[in-house]
């Protein structure tokens, strides 16, 4: 969903406690279970992150705020100039809150140019579905789907 401020916003519920879900945003092995093929993360304020979302497509930025177990934010952009969103140009904020015996994950991706909002909205829909599967101990759906060019 794109909110009135132009940010891409998604909420999902996962079956783990916030502290466990938090690791899926700061631990490279857990991150690549739901988004990306490889990751290099330094999850402290000012620390860099880089991960390969698809073969040859890298996302880079730096952590802005890291408050275990409830909040993490990081800048976001692409190394491929074709995206017209250089590393660090946009901002992703993730709030984690207890929800029964699980966690509500609220992701907000702001500072995106208007023409890039729909594709990032679609991307977060896909990846958060994969996060739900990964946190439940299931194998997430293949990404990119077979037959889809990178």
RODO-2510 file (C-alpha; in nm, 4 decimals, decimal comma):
residues 150
     n   res          X          Y          Z
     1     x     0,0000     0,0000     0,0000
     2     x     0,1150     0,3547    -0,0687
     3     x     0,0122     0,5967     0,2068
     4     x    -0,0908     0,9626     0,1760
     5     x     0,2724     1,0721     0,2254
     6     x     0,3829     0,8581    -0,0697
     7     x     0,5530     0,5931     0,1429
     8     x     0,5156     0,2228     0,0764
     9     x     0,3677     0,0653     0,3911
    10     x     0,3084    -0,3006     0,4723
    11     x     0,2084    -0,4928     0,7840
    12     x     0,2302    -0,8658     0,8422
    13     x     0,2014    -1,0873     1,1459
    14     x     0,4584    -1,3565     1,2139
    15     x     0,4581    -1,6404     1,4650
    16     x     0,7812    -1,5512     1,6469
    17     x     0,8536    -1,3125     1,9343
    18     x     0,9891    -0,9655     1,8391
    19     x     1,3425    -1,0481     1,9561
    20     x     1,3562    -1,3470     1,7204
    21     x     1,2041    -1,1554     1,4286
    22     x     1,4556    -0,8738     1,4810
    23     x     1,7359    -1,1133     1,3855
    24     x     1,5799    -1,1571     1,0395
    25     x     1,6761    -0,7917     0,9736
    26     x     2,0297    -0,7888     1,1181
    27     x     2,1736    -1,1412     1,0762
    28     x     2,3008    -1,2133     0,7217
    29     x     2,2079    -1,5841     0,7306
    30     x     1,8514    -1,5073     0,8396
    31     x     1,8116    -1,2090     0,6057
    32     x     1,8920    -1,4161     0,2992
    33     x     1,6281    -1,6710     0,3978
    34     x     1,3630    -1,4176     0,2928
    35     x     1,5329    -1,1476     0,0850
    36     x     1,8474    -1,1711    -0,1202
    37     x     2,1124    -1,4208    -0,2183
    38     x     2,4022    -1,2943    -0,0066
    39     x     2,4433    -1,0208     0,2532
    40     x     2,7085    -0,8211     0,4319
    41     x     2,5608    -0,6394     0,7342
    42     x     2,7023    -0,4192     1,0113
    43     x     2,3841    -0,3642     1,2165
    44     x     2,4824    -0,0570     1,4215
    45     x     2,3892     0,3063     1,3590
    46     x     2,6085     0,4163     1,0688
    47     x     2,6984     0,0554     0,9807
    48     x     2,6810    -0,0475     0,6163
    49     x     2,4687    -0,3135     0,4573
    50     x     2,4842    -0,4643     0,1120
    51     x     2,2919    -0,7552    -0,0238
    52     x     2,2302    -0,9144    -0,3591
    53     x     1,8548    -0,9248    -0,4198
    54     x     1,8786    -1,0999    -0,7568
    55     x     2,1860    -1,2118    -0,9490
    56     x     2,3858    -0,8945    -1,0174
    57     x     2,1327    -0,6615    -0,8469
    58     x     2,2716    -0,5145    -0,5239
    59     x     2,0989    -0,3011    -0,2647
    60     x     2,3172    -0,0832    -0,0407
    61     x     2,2689     0,1574     0,2442
    62     x     2,3465     0,2047     0,6083
    63     x     2,1689     0,1421     0,9330
    64     x     2,0228     0,4622     1,0782
    65     x     1,8774     0,3285     1,4008
    66     x     1,8959    -0,0145     1,5631
    67     x     1,6845    -0,0658     1,8790
    68     x     1,6553    -0,4308     1,9680
    69     x     1,3911    -0,5794     1,9652
    70     x     1,1419    -0,3184     1,8435
    71     x     1,2857    -0,0979     1,5691
    72     x     1,5387    -0,0893     1,2890
    73     x     1,5804     0,1637     1,0093
    74     x     1,8236     0,1814     0,7218
    75     x     1,8805     0,3790     0,4054
    76     x     1,8210     0,1929     0,0811
    77     x     1,9225     0,2211    -0,2810
    78     x     2,0534     0,0249    -0,5765
    79     x     2,4059     0,0014    -0,7185
    80     x     2,2619    -0,0332    -1,0717
    81     x     2,2103     0,3231    -1,2029
    82     x     1,9181     0,1953    -1,4103
    83     x     1,7078     0,1976    -1,0928
    84     x     1,7598     0,5755    -1,0565
    85     x     1,7741     0,5246    -0,6790
    86     x     2,1373     0,5403    -0,5643
    87     x     2,2523     0,3681    -0,2455
    88     x     2,1201     0,5490     0,0605
    89     x     1,8584     0,7552    -0,1260
    90     x     1,5473     0,6138     0,0418
    91     x     1,4640     0,5040     0,3968
    92     x     1,3162     0,1792     0,5288
    93     x     1,1813     0,1708     0,8865
    94     x     1,0624    -0,1487     1,0531
    95     x     0,8609    -0,1558     1,3758
    96     x     0,8143    -0,4826     1,5631
    97     x     0,5398    -0,5118     1,8237
    98     x     0,4028    -0,8066     2,0211
    99     x     0,0789    -0,9406     1,8733
   100     x    -0,0640    -1,2255     2,0788
   101     x     0,1934    -1,5024     2,0671
   102     x     0,3645    -1,3493     1,7625
   103     x     0,4811    -1,0168     1,6241
   104     x     0,3294    -0,7441     1,4084
   105     x     0,5874    -0,6273     1,1545
   106     x     0,5196    -0,2805     1,0115
   107     x     0,7511    -0,1753     0,7299
   108     x     0,7534     0,1790     0,5877
   109     x     0,9678     0,2650     0,2849
   110     x     0,9851     0,6426     0,2319
   111     x     1,1734     0,8931     0,0128
   112     x     1,0972     0,6908    -0,3004
   113     x     1,0397     0,8714    -0,6319
   114     x     0,6778     0,8369    -0,7446
   115     x     0,7538     0,6137    -1,0415
   116     x     0,9470     0,3682    -0,8195
   117     x     0,6798     0,3331    -0,5525
   118     x     0,4676     0,0673    -0,7298
   119     x     0,7611    -0,1667    -0,7991
   120     x     0,8880    -0,1347    -0,4398
   121     x     0,5320    -0,1896    -0,3128
   122     x     0,5158    -0,5100    -0,5181
   123     x     0,8632    -0,6122    -0,4022
   124     x     0,7837    -0,5678    -0,0319
   125     x     0,4607    -0,7642    -0,0760
   126     x     0,6622    -1,0546    -0,2158
   127     x     0,9449    -1,0357     0,0350
   128     x     0,7257    -0,9958     0,3426
   129     x     0,5304    -1,3049     0,2350
   130     x     0,8685    -1,4798     0,2246
   131     x     0,9491    -1,3412     0,5736
   132     x     0,6256    -1,4893     0,7097
   133     x     0,7191    -1,8284     0,5639
   134     x     1,0804    -1,8132     0,6834
   135     x     0,9872    -1,7147     1,0393
   136     x     0,7382    -2,0033     1,0476
   137     x     1,0168    -2,2453     0,9550
   138     x     0,8893    -2,3018     0,6006
   139     x     1,0800    -2,2718     0,2778
   140     x     0,9763    -1,9391     0,1169
   141     x     0,8488    -1,9311    -0,2402
   142     x     1,1239    -1,9262    -0,5013
   143     x     1,2556    -1,5805    -0,5921
   144     x     1,2709    -1,4791    -0,8593
   145     x     1,0085    -1,7217    -0,9840
   146     x     1,1358    -1,9735    -1,2397
   147     x     1,1434    -1,8264    -1,5872
   148     x     1,1569    -1,4660    -1,4645
   149     x     1,4566    -1,2768    -1,6030
   150     x     1,6702    -1,0939    -1,3445
***
